[in-house]
Amino acid sequence: MTPSPHQTAVYWDTAFNIEEADLEFLSNLLLEDEMPLTGAEMAQAIIRRRCEREAQARKSQEQGTALYLPRDTYTVGQKLAFSALDYEVGTVMGVRPGHNPEHGDFDVLTVSFGENGTQREFAMRLPNHKLNQPIARNTAADSESPEEVYAQYGVGITAKLEARLKASSDIVRLAGRWFPRALLATINEGHLNLAEAVLDMAGGGPLPTEALLKDIGLPSSVNSRLQAFSLNYALQEDNRFDEVGASGAVMWYLHRLEPAEVKTKPNRLDNTAPDYDRARLTPTLLALENEIEDELSPAPENLEATEEVHLTLNFPHRRLGTLPISPRLKSLFPTAFVSPRVRFTLVDGDSGEKFSGWVVRQGNYVFGLDDWYKRHEFPVGGHLSVKRGEQPDEVIVKANKRRPTREWVRTAVPGSDGRLTFSMQKRLISVDYDELMVVGVDNFAVVDEVWQKHQHTPFARLLADMFRELAKLNPQSAVHAKTLYSAVNVVRRAPPGAVFAELVSHAYYAHVGDAYWRFDQTQWAE
């Protein structure tokens, strides 16, 4: 006995396609159980069905039953197995000529199925039909179980299935689960208004679906999981509500009560730098770019997963109480299936205090750290670490605290002409910091005014002005690439790559070793 080709890698890995019969099978399964299923659960069901169907085909073959192929010829009394009917076996009861000018000369079989003798008709001597392509057998090893098949090929099969489901308007998805649209429980405007009132009483949320179901009064005849799925889908389709739960948890929030910085990305975080040629960046500058952990930087090659990331805070994020979600940080924060915003819990790594944070996926930032920064007197250029918490929806943030001491630091000083200047001043510092990136800021509001004035300043001119201001603080008049990046971001949001590209693209920046440059005034044209 030879195993089915359905048990081969070629079939499951490359040749496997979702058939209409699979979708019909899943529709019946969802209808019978009245239970939304995940893509993985449905993929397992399809694999099980295919394996059972093939086992039946082998059994029919062993019993001398021929596989029905429309091109072949059959006789009365012959037993046939029909692949389109999950290899159900029927007996040929009669043969008559067919009449269809489109198909030419062919015959029609009358076939009887089962004990009750249900009869159906099938074409015979029909050369052009998709069922004429039987699956070739092979001489591979023993068949794998459906569980083994799913373990090896389940990811690819699930992806193919979900692609087909997404293209259908008859089935809906929520939090990774699928269900026929026509079978959803009825959720009317009154139900949604009650859900809004419940969330309003809770300060906007977040609340789980079960808490909302208690007050909206759906019929008890509908099973609880279908109630939850139907309400979740209705809330998802209403722009008053936002699903903000981390992966695996559905939590609802009133969109109008979310923080403004969560609903709309602050323009302080928008990249205002021009496009640049990354090929011009040296290995040293690329290494600095990766070190900075800026969310506007592209992911480095061979990015490795990590349990903890150390980063240096730049001015825009310190000003807004946000945190960048750089490529390395992305895996540490909770995600969601479809929601652009996720509410989760931040944990102070020193005190254990917990407070709410928001992942804004499309903006690649976290909001909710302003009070935490103020409590730790966190400086621009200060070091902190981020790692996963004990619970899936928790992330630990830890300031690299140190004994408070007064240090000479680069301090932003708005000038009378609207430009930003810098001077070295003593400041009390209680957090470890990067000497190349630290910037003391005494009055955020005044710096905001400078920021407003520089949004339309040509980028190259802005960098040249900032560079020359920074050069005054150094006896050698040299400025480090990271220092320029940090200072520029006080008045304009720009990724490190864009800043570094300016240094290597203009003759008026003279490289003096490592990542330091001097300004060559003779090459500068006002």
C-alpha positions in Angstrom: 0.0 0.0 0.0 1.4 3.4 -0.9 0.6 6.5 1.1 -1.3 9.5 -0.2 0.7 12.3 -1.9 -1.2 14.5 0.6 1.3 13.2 3.1 4.3 14.5 1.1 6.2 17.8 1.6 5.6 18.7 -2.0 1.9 18.6 -1.5 1.6 20.3 1.8 4.3 22.8 1.3 3.9 24.0 -2.3 1.0 22.3 -4.1 -1.6 22.8 -1.4 -4.4 25.1 -2.2 -7.7 26.0 -0.5 -10.6 24.5 -2.4 -14.2 25.7 -2.6 -15.1 22.4 -0.9 -12.8 23.4 2.0 -14.6 26.7 2.5 -18.0 24.9 2.3 -16.8 22.4 4.9 -15.6 25.3 7.2 -18.9 27.1 6.8 -20.8 24.0 7.9 -18.5 23.5 10.8 -19.0 27.1 12.0 -22.7 26.7 11.5 -23.0 23.5 13.5 -20.8 24.6 16.4 -21.9 28.3 16.5 -18.3 28.9 17.6 -15.8 31.4 16.1 -12.6 29.7 15.2 -9.0 30.9 14.7 -7.2 30.4 11.4 -5.0 27.8 13.0 -8.1 25.8 14.2 -9.6 25.9 10.8 -6.4 24.9 9.1 -6.2 21.9 11.4 -9.8 20.9 10.5 -9.0 21.1 6.8 -5.9 19.0 7.2 -7.9 16.4 9.2 -10.5 16.4 6.5 -8.0 16.0 3.7 -6.3 13.1 5.5 -9.6 11.4 6.2 -10.7 11.8 2.6 -7.4 10.4 1.3 -7.7 7.4 3.7 -11.1 6.7 2.3 -9.7 6.9 -1.2 -7.0 4.3 -0.3 -9.7 2.1 1.2 -11.8 2.3 -1.9 -8.8 1.5 -4.1 -7.9 -1.6 -1.9 -11.5 -2.8 -2.3 -11.3 -2.7 -6.1 -13.3 0.6 -6.4 -12.2 2.8 -9.4 -11.7 6.5 -8.9 -14.2 8.4 -11.0 -12.6 10.4 -13.8 -15.0 12.1 -16.3 -12.8 11.1 -19.3 -13.0 7.3 -18.7 -15.7 4.7 -19.6 -17.7 2.8 -17.0 -20.3 0.0 -17.0 -23.5 -0.7 -15.1 -22.8 -2.3 -11.8 -19.3 -0.9 -11.5 -18.4 0.8 -8.1 -16.8 4.2 -8.3 -15.3 6.6 -5.7 -15.9 10.3 -6.2 -13.1 12.7 -5.0 -15.5 15.7 -5.1 -17.8 13.9 -2.6 -15.0 13.0 -0.1 -14.5 9.7 -1.9 -18.0 8.4 -1.3 -18.6 5.2 -3.1 -21.5 4.7 -5.5 -22.8 2.1 -7.9 -23.4 2.7 -11.7 -27.1 2.1 -12.3 -27.4 3.2 -15.9 -25.8 4.9 -18.9 -27.4 7.2 -21.4 -26.2 9.6 -24.1 -25.5 13.2 -23.1 -27.0 16.2 -24.9 -24.9 19.4 -24.8 -23.5 21.0 -27.9 -20.8 22.7 -25.9 -19.2 19.4 -24.8 -19.6 17.3 -28.0 -20.2 13.5 -27.8 -20.4 12.2 -24.2 -22.5 9.9 -21.9 -24.3 10.4 -18.6 -23.9 8.0 -15.7 -26.7 7.4 -13.1 -25.1 6.5 -9.8 -26.7 5.2 -6.6 -25.3 6.1 -3.2 -26.0 4.7 0.3 -28.6 2.4 1.6 -31.5 4.6 0.6 -30.3 4.6 -3.0 -30.0 8.4 -3.5 -29.2 8.8 -7.2 -27.0 11.5 -8.9 -25.8 11.9 -12.5 -22.2 12.3 -13.7 -20.6 12.8 -17.1 -18.6 10.0 -18.9 -16.3 10.2 -21.9 -15.7 13.9 -21.2 -12.0 14.8 -21.9 -12.0 18.4 -20.7 -12.8 18.4 -17.0 -10.7 19.4 -13.9 -11.4 16.1 -12.2 -9.5 14.3 -15.0 -6.2 15.2 -13.2 -5.9 12.5 -10.6 -3.3 13.0 -7.9 -0.3 10.7 -8.6 0.6 8.2 -6.0 4.2 7.7 -4.7 6.3 5.3 -2.8 7.1 7.4 0.2 7.2 6.3 3.8 4.2 5.8 6.0 1.6 8.5 6.2 1.9 11.3 8.8 -0.9 12.0 11.2 -2.9 15.3 10.8 -1.2 16.5 13.9 2.3 15.9 12.5 1.3 17.5 9.2 0.1 20.6 11.0 3.2 20.8 13.1 5.4 20.9 9.9 3.2 22.8 7.5 0.5 24.5 9.6 1.9 28.0 9.3 1.9 28.0 5.5 -1.5 26.4 5.3 -3.0 28.8 7.8 -1.6 31.8 5.8 -3.2 30.4 2.5 -6.5 29.9 4.3 -6.6 33.4 5.9 -5.7 34.9 2.5 -8.8 33.3 1.0 -11.0 34.2 4.0 -9.9 37.9 3.8 -11.0 38.0 0.2 -14.5 36.9 1.2 -17.2 39.3 2.3 -19.2 36.5 3.9 -16.9 35.9 6.8 -15.6 38.3 9.4 -12.5 38.3 11.6 -11.9 39.7 15.0 -9.0 39.1 17.4 -7.8 36.3 15.2 -11.1 34.5 15.1 -13.5 34.0 12.1 -17.2 33.6 11.8 -19.9 33.8 9.0 -21.3 37.3 8.9 -24.9 36.1 8.3 -24.8 34.0 11.6 -23.8 36.9 13.9 -26.1 37.8 16.7 -28.1 41.0 16.1 -26.4 44.0 17.7 -28.6 47.1 17.3 -28.0 50.8 18.0 -29.5 50.5 21.4 -27.0 47.8 22.4 -24.1 50.0 21.2 -25.4 53.1 23.1 -25.6 51.0 26.3 -22.0 49.8 25.7 -20.9 53.5 25.3 -22.6 54.4 28.5 -20.9 51.6 30.4 -17.5 52.6 29.1 -18.2 56.3 29.9 -19.0 55.4 33.5 -15.6 53.5 33.6 -13.7 56.7 32.5 -13.5 55.5 29.0 -12.2 52.0 29.8 -10.6 49.7 29.2 -13.2 47.0 29.9 -13.5 43.4 28.6 -16.4 42.4 26.4 -17.9 40.3 29.2 -18.3 43.4 31.3 -20.3 45.1 28.5 -22.4 42.0 27.9 -23.8 42.1 31.4 -25.6 45.4 30.7 -26.7 45.3 27.1 -29.2 42.5 27.3 -28.5 40.0 24.4 -30.9 37.0 24.2 -29.8 34.1 26.5 -30.5 31.7 23.6 -27.3 32.8 21.9 -24.3 31.0 23.3 -21.9 33.2 25.3 -18.9 33.0 22.9 -21.1 33.9 19.9 -22.5 36.8 22.0 -19.0 38.1 22.7 -17.8 37.7 19.1 -20.9 39.4 17.7 -20.6 42.4 20.1 -16.9 42.6 19.5 -17.5 42.8 15.7 -20.2 45.5 16.1 -18.0 47.6 18.4 -15.1 47.2 15.9 -17.3 48.6 13.1 -18.4 51.6 15.2 -15.8 54.4 15.4 -16.9 55.4 18.9 -15.0 52.3 20.2 -11.4 51.3 20.1 -10.1 47.8 20.8 -7.0 48.3 22.8 -6.2 44.9 24.4 -2.8 43.2 24.0 -2.6 40.0 21.9 -5.0 37.4 23.3 -7.2 39.9 25.2 -10.0 42.0 23.8 -10.4 45.3 25.8 -12.6 48.2 24.8 -12.0 52.0 25.2 -14.0 55.0 24.1 -12.1 56.7 21.4 -13.1 60.2 22.4 -11.6 59.7 25.9 -8.2 58.5 24.7 -5.3 60.9 25.2 -4.8 63.3 22.3 -1.2 62.0 21.8 -2.6 58.5 21.4 -5.4 59.4 18.9 -3.1 61.5 16.7 0.7 61.3 16.4 2.3 64.5 17.8 3.9 66.5 15.0 7.0 66.7 17.2 7.6 63.1 16.3 7.2 63.5 12.5 10.3 63.1 10.5 11.1 66.5 8.8 14.5 65.5 7.3 14.9 65.2 3.6 15.6 61.8 1.9 19.3 60.8 1.9 21.6 58.2 0.4 22.3 55.5 3.0 25.1 54.1 0.9 27.2 57.1 1.9 27.1 56.2 5.6 30.4 54.7 6.8 30.4 51.5 9.0 31.2 53.8 12.0 28.1 55.9 11.4 25.9 52.9 10.7 27.0 51.4 14.1 26.2 54.7 15.8 22.8 54.7 14.1 22.0 51.2 15.5 23.2 52.3 18.9 20.9 55.2 19.2 17.6 53.2 18.9 15.7 55.8 16.9 12.3 54.6 15.7 12.8 56.5 12.4 15.9 54.3 11.6 15.5 51.2 9.4 16.0 47.8 11.0 19.6 46.6 10.9 20.5 43.5 9.0 20.5 40.2 11.0 18.4 41.8 13.8 18.4 39.5 16.8 15.6 39.1 19.3 16.5 40.3 22.8 15.0 40.3 26.3 16.2 43.7 27.2 17.2 46.9 25.4 19.3 49.8 26.6 18.7 53.2 25.0 19.4 56.9 25.3 16.5 59.3 25.3 16.3 62.1 22.8 14.6 65.5 23.3 11.3 64.9 21.3 10.5 61.8 23.4 11.5 63.4 26.7 9.4 66.5 25.8 6.3 64.4 25.0 6.6 61.7 27.6 7.0 59.1 24.9 9.4 56.3 24.2 10.6 55.2 20.7 9.7 51.8 19.4 12.9 51.1 17.5 13.3 47.8 15.5 15.0 46.1 18.5 12.4 47.5 21.0 9.4 46.4 18.9 9.4 42.8 20.1 9.3 43.9 23.8 5.9 45.7 23.6 2.5 44.1 23.5 0.8 43.9 20.1 -2.7 43.5 18.9 -4.4 41.8 15.9 -5.8 44.8 14.2 -6.0 47.7 16.6 -3.6 50.6 15.9 -3.5 51.4 19.7 -2.8 49.0 22.6 -3.2 50.0 26.3 -0.8 48.1 28.6 1.0 48.4 31.9 4.4 50.0 32.5 6.3 48.9 35.6 9.0 51.0 37.3 12.0 48.7 37.5 13.1 50.3 40.8 9.9 50.8 42.8 7.6 48.3 41.2 5.0 51.0 40.7 2.6 50.3 37.8 1.1 52.9 35.5 -0.7 52.9 32.2 1.0 53.2 28.8 -0.1 53.1 25.2 1.5 51.5 22.2 0.8 53.5 19.1 1.7 51.0 16.4 1.5 53.2 13.3 3.7 55.9 14.9 6.2 53.4 16.5 6.1 55.1 19.9 4.8 54.5 23.4 2.9 57.2 25.3 2.5 57.6 29.0 5.9 58.2 30.6 5.8 62.0 31.2 5.2 61.7 35.0 7.8 58.9 35.2 10.4 61.1 33.5 9.6 64.0 35.8 9.7 61.9 38.9 13.2 60.7 38.0 14.3 64.1 36.7 15.3 62.3 33.6 17.6 64.3 31.3 17.8 64.4 27.5 20.5 61.9 26.8 19.8 59.9 29.9 20.1 56.1 29.9 17.2 53.7 30.5 16.5 50.1 29.9 13.3 48.3 28.7 12.4 44.6 29.2 9.4 42.4 29.2 7.4 42.1 32.4 6.1 39.1 34.2 2.7 39.4 32.5 2.1 39.5 28.7 0.7 43.1 29.0 3.5 44.4 31.2 6.8 46.1 30.2 9.5 47.1 32.8 11.2 50.5 32.3 14.2 51.2 34.5 16.1 54.5 34.8 19.9 54.0 35.3 19.9 55.9 38.6 23.0 57.2 40.2 23.9 59.4 43.2 22.9 63.0 42.4 25.9 65.1 41.5 26.3 68.5 39.8 27.8 68.1 36.3 28.9 70.4 33.5 26.5 69.6 30.7 25.7 71.0 27.3 22.6 73.3 27.9 20.2 74.6 25.3 19.8 78.4 25.5 17.3 80.1 23.2 18.9 83.2 21.6 17.4 86.6 21.2 17.3 86.1 17.4 15.2 83.0 17.7 18.0 80.6 17.2 19.1 77.9 19.7 22.5 78.4 21.2 24.4 76.1 23.7 26.5 76.8 26.7 28.2 74.5 29.4 26.4 74.9 32.7 26.3 72.9 35.9 23.2 70.8 36.4 22.2 68.3 39.1 22.1 64.9 37.4 20.7 61.7 39.1 20.6 59.4 36.0 23.4 58.0 34.0 23.7 59.7 30.7 25.6 59.7 27.4 28.0 62.7 27.5 27.8 63.0 23.7 24.0 63.3 23.7 23.1 65.0 26.9 21.3 68.3 26.6 20.1 70.4 29.5 16.8 72.1 29.0 15.6 74.5 31.6 12.3 75.7 30.0 10.5 73.4 27.6 8.0 76.1 26.6 10.7 78.5 25.5 12.4 75.8 23.5 9.0 75.0 21.9 8.9 78.5 20.5 12.3 78.0 18.9 11.1 74.7 17.5 8.1 76.4 15.9 10.4 78.9 14.1 12.7 76.3 12.6 10.2 74.0 10.9 10.7 75.7 7.6 14.4 76.4 7.9 16.3 74.5 5.1 17.7 71.3 6.7 21.2 71.8 5.6 21.3 75.4 6.9 19.8 74.3 10.2 22.5 71.6 10.7 25.3 74.0 9.7 24.1 76.6 12.3 23.8 74.0 15.0 27.2 72.5 14.2 28.9 75.9 14.5 27.1 76.6 17.9 28.2 73.2 19.2 31.8 73.7 18.0 32.1 76.8 20.3 32.0 74.5 23.3 35.0 72.4 22.3 38.6 73.8 22.3 39.3 71.8 19.2 36.1 73.0 17.6 35.2 69.3 16.8 31.7 68.0 17.0 30.7 64.3 17.4 28.0 62.9 15.0 25.8 61.8 18.0 26.1 65.3 19.6 24.9 66.9 16.4 22.0 64.4 16.1 20.9 65.1 19.7 21.1 68.9 19.4 19.3 69.0 16.0 16.4 67.0 17.5 15.7 69.8 20.0 14.4 71.9 17.2 13.7 69.5 14.3 12.8 65.8 14.3 15.3 63.9 12.2 16.7 60.3 12.2 20.4 59.8 12.9 21.0 58.6 9.3 19.7 61.9 7.8 22.0 63.9 10.1 25.0 61.7 9.5 24.5 61.9 5.7 24.9 65.6 5.8 28.3 65.2 7.5 29.6 63.0 4.7 27.9 64.9 1.8 29.3 68.4 2.1 32.9 69.7 1.8 32.4 72.2 4.7 32.3 69.3 7.2 35.9 68.1 7.6 36.3 64.6 9.1 39.0 64.7 11.8 38.9 61.0 13.0 36.5 58.6 14.6 33.0 60.2 14.4 34.2 63.8 14.9 34.0 66.7 12.3 35.1 70.3 12.1 33.5 73.1 10.2 35.5 74.4 7.2 34.3 77.9 6.8 36.2 78.3 3.6 33.9 75.7 1.9 30.7 77.3 3.2 28.5 79.5 1.0 25.9 81.5 2.8 
